[in-house]
Amino acid sequence: VFSCSEVGYGKERPDVFLKAAEYLGTPIASTYVFEDSVVAIETAVNAGFGTVGIYDDHGLEHDKMKRLSSFYIEKGHTMADMIKLINK
């Protein structure tokens, strides 16, 4: 787990995602960022990551999150739904 405080920048910059991809040793294009923040999804998309948007009751921009995300996990989805997503 990497934190924004560890890398020195918030999720408006891709540093935390880049650090995780570097640690994993995976290409950015085949590394997916799972997020419930529109700002973080937008940052990850702009950096070339695949993205999985996750519904959040406190989020206000669900439609934008759906548009930006490679995949979107709606409210009420289960772990089985996430496993299906991983197996795609």
N, C-alpha and C positions, 0 to 999 in steps of 0.2 A: 504494500500500500504506500502510495506517495501522496503527500499533501501539498497544497498550494504554499503553505508557510515554509515548507521544506525547500521548494524551488524558488521562492521569493516573489511569485506573481500569482494573481488570481486567475480565474478561468476565462478572463477576457483575452488572455494570451495562451498559446498552446503548450507552454513549457512543461506543465505537469503531465500532459498526455504524451509529449515527446519523450520525457524521461521514462515513462512506463513502457513505451514501445521499444526504447533502447534497451531497457532491462530485459524485456521479453525476447529481444532479438528478432522481432517480426517487422516486415515492411509496413509502413504507415497505411498503405492502401488496403491491406488485409488485416488491420488491427481495428477493432471496434471499441468505441467509447460508449458506455452506458451512462446516461445522464437524465436528470429530471429538470435541468435548467436550460432554458432557451439560449441564454448567453453561452453556456458551455457547449451546447450542441452546435451553435453557429461557429464558434471558435474551432471546434474539432472538424467540422465540414470544411471550413476555409483552409485548414492545415492538411486536408487530404485523407482524414480518417473516415472509416465507415462509422455510422452512428446508430444507436438504439435509444430513442426517446422513451422515457418512462413517465407515465401519467403521475401527476402530483396534485393532490387536492388544493394545495396552496398556489399552484401555477396559474397564471392568468392568460397565457398565450398557447393554449393547447393546439389550435389550428396551425399556428406557425411552427410549433414543435413537430407536428405531423408532417408538414411540408418539407422541413429541413432534414428530418431523420430518414436514414435508410430503412429502418423498421421502427414501429411504434408499438409500445405496450400500453394498451388501454386500461382504464380503471377496471378492477375486478379480474384481471387475468391471473392465471395460476402459475405455479412452478412448471407444470406440464406444458403450458403455452411457451414458456421461456426455453424449455428443452427442445421443443419443436423448432423454435427460432434458431437455436444453436446448430441444429442438425441440417439446416438449409444449405 
